[in-house]
């Protein structure tokens, strides 16, 4: 790997869940300090006073680089779709949400459900067919958001009802093909398998289905039997209503407001305890000279 590519990979790791969780749990991150040292970031681009300045400058470099990872794409979806077209008050974003034997990169729920499979410059398209097959069973609209190196291949490899978007080197998102919204094709049982037990119970309650009080060893099987009898459209609508309650992002609005733009996607996708929010904000506002000695 060329030296420049190694630098990009190291800078990308600044936005890993490991660094984010360390900052929140401990108020510091030895991994952050090591990565900044490895990239010689401060010597190549001096003048940053706080930890947040490094995140912002690193993100600015990464979003225009030719070897972007999944986080850059998640950030684009967070800012351009979730917080651009919608808001934290009206929409819900799911990360790594189970769909069959796959996990969806990003799903956004508002009046309908839309899943976005990310194919960055670093990804292969080997599993794309299987991923699309699974996503159709849970979400009404399916999109692939791809690096420019993948766009033509994705357009050829996916059905015409699957939307295709691209993220160019200037960090602009372009619609290459619109997705068809079709909640009638989802599979109620696949939706059931994606839900936590209490969410499955809430979906049924929303639809007026009473579930007997059973021990956990029997409850899941009973819930499954009820989902088998339901239609796709009604399950889809109840799933959206339920997940917008159980995965509500509104409590994170205050945290997002206090973090730099580069960390918004992390704040909305990496689960943290509310008690860690202030510690994370303090860590991000730590003087950089102090942070470089974190261990």
N, C-alpha and C positions, 0 to 999 in steps of 0.2 A: 504494500500500500504506500502510495506517495506520501511525503511528509505533510503536504497540505491536507490530504484526506485524513491523516491521523489526527491532525489538529481539529478538523471538523467533527470527527467521531468523538474526541475528548470533550469538545464544547457541547455536543449533543447530550452527553451524559450528565451535564449540569442540570438538565431538565428531567432527570430520571425520578421515579417515585422514591427511590432510596434517598436521594439528596433532600427531596421535599419532605419526606417523613422524618428524617433526622433533624431538619431545621425546626419542625413543629414539635417533635417529642423532646428534644434536648436544648433547643435554642441555639444550636450550632451544628456544623457538619464537617467532620474531618474529611469526608469524601469531596465536598466542595473545595476545601482548602487545597487538597492534593491535586484535583483536576485543574484548578486555576494555576497552580504551580507548574504542572505538566505542560500546559498549553503556552506557558510564558505570556499569558494574556496581558498582565499588567505592564510588562516591559515592552510589549509590542504596541500596546494601546494605553499608555499611562493617563492619569487624570481622573480616574474613577474614585469617588470618595466612599461610597457605600456598597454593600453587597448587592442591593437592588440595581445599582448602576452596571455591575458585571452581567447580571441576568439580561438586562435590557440590551446592552451592547452585543452580547453573545447571540441573543435571539435575532437582532438586526442582521448580523453576519450570516446566521444559519438559514434564515428565511429566503435568502437570495443565492444560497450555495447550490452546487450541483449534486450534492449527496445528502439531501434532506431526509430526516427520519419521520416516523409516525407522529411525533409530538408536534412538529411544524404544521402538519395537516390538521391535527386535532385543534390546534390554536386557530387556524384559518376558519374551521367550521364553527368554533366557539364564537369568534368575533363577527364573522360575516353572516352566519345563519342564526345561531341561537340568540346572540345579543344584537344582531343587525336587523334581521327580519322579525324576530320575536323578542322576548325578554324573559328574565328569570321569574317574572310574575305569571306569565301566560304559558310557558313551555317548560318541558323537562328534558334533560339530556342524560342518557344512559351510556356508560362506558363499559366495554367488555361484557356485554349482556348476552347471556346464553341463548342460542338458537339452534336446536338440534345438537349436533356434535361440533358446532362452531361457536365462536364468540364474536359478536358484532363489535367493531371498533367504536362506532358512535351511532347512537339512535336518538332522534329528537321527536318528542311527542308534543303535539299541539292539538289541533282539531283532528289530526290523523297521526299515523306513525310512519316515520321515514328513517331508514337505516343507511349509513354511509360506510362502505368498505373502502379502506385506505390502501392504495397501492403506490407507495412512495418510490423514489428512485432506487432505494435499497431493496425493494421487495421483488419477489418473483410472482408470476401469475399461475403457478402450478395448482393452487387449491381454489382458484376463483370459481370454477364451475360448481364445486361442492358447496362453497360458501353461499353463492347465489341461490342454489336449490334450498338450502336451509333457511335463509332469510325470508324467502317468499312465504314460508309457512308461519311466520310470526309478524311481519311488517307489511303494511299496505303498499308502501313505495320503497324501491330498492335503488340506491345509487352506488356507483363506484367513482371515487375521486382519485385521480391518478396523476403521476408525474408525466411530463410531456413525452418522456421516452416510452411510456406505456399506452398512451391514449389510443393510437390506431389499433393496437392489438386488442385492447379492451373492447373497443367498438365492434370488432369482428368476432370476438369470443363470447359476447353476451347477447341475449335475446333483445328484441327491439323495445320491449316494455321496461327494460332496465336502463335507468338514467346514467349518463356518463358526464363527469365534470373533470376539469383539469385545473391544476395550480401551476401557473407559469413562474418563470424566474423572477418576475417583478412582484410575486406574491399576490397576483390577481387570480380570482376564481372565474372560470368560464364554463358555461353550460354547453356541452357538445351534443347531448341528447337528453330530452326530458324523460322523466320516469312516468309510468302509468300508475295511478293510485287505484288499487284494487283490494279492498279489505275482504272481499268475498272469497279470495283464494287462500286465506290463512287456514291453518290446521289447529283447531281448538286444543287438541292433545299436545301439540308441540308448544303452544302458548303455555299450557298448564305446566309442562316440564321446565319452562323458563322461569316460572314464578316461585317465589318463596311460599311456604305453606300458608302463612297468614294472608299473603296477597291473593292466593287462589281462593281462600275463604271469602275475602272481601269482594272478589269478582262475582262469586256466586251470590253473595248477599245483595250486591248491587242489582243482580238480575232476579231477585226474589226467590232464590233457591235456598231452602233451609237445610243445613248440614247437621246431623246429630252429633252430640258431644261424645267423641270417641278417643281412646288413647292414641298417642302419636303413631304407634305401630300399625294401627288400622286406618287412621285418618287419611293418609295420603292416597290409599287405594280407594276410599270412599269418594274423595274429591275427584279423582280421575274418572270414576264412573259417571259423575255428574257432568264433567266437561265433555265426555263422549256424546252426550245427548244434546249438546248445544250447537247452534248454528255459528258459522264463522263471523258474520257481521256483528251479531250481538256480543260475542266474546271479544272481538276487536274493540268495540266501543267501550265495553266495561273494563277491559285491560287498560285503555288509555286513562279513563277516569281514576282507576285504582292507582296506577303507577304515578300519576301526577300528584296523588296524595302521599304515597309511601316513599317516593323518591324526590320529593319537593326540594327545589333548589333555592327557594326564597330565603331560608335561614342563612345561606352562604353569601347573600348579597353584600352584607357589611364587610365580610372578609375580602371578597373580590374587590370592593372599592378601596381597600387599604393596601392592596398588592399592586406591583407593576403589571402592565398589560401582558408581559411575557409569561407571567405565572397564572393568568386567569384560567387557562385550560387545566392546569394541574389542580388548582383549587376546586374546580368543578368535577374532577374525575378521580382524584385520590382521596379516599375516605379518611377523615381526621376527626378526632374528638373536639367538641366545641371548646373544651378547656385548653386545647393546644393552639387555638387561633391567635391569641395575643402573643404567645411565645414565638410563633412563626413570623408575625409581623415585626416583632422586635428583632428577630434574627436577620430578616431581610434589610432592616434599617441599621444594622451593625456597621461601624466603620470598617472599611476593607482591610486596613492595616491590622486591625485586631482579628478579623476573620481569618487572615492568612496563617495565624498561629493556632487555629482550632485543631484539636487532636482528640 
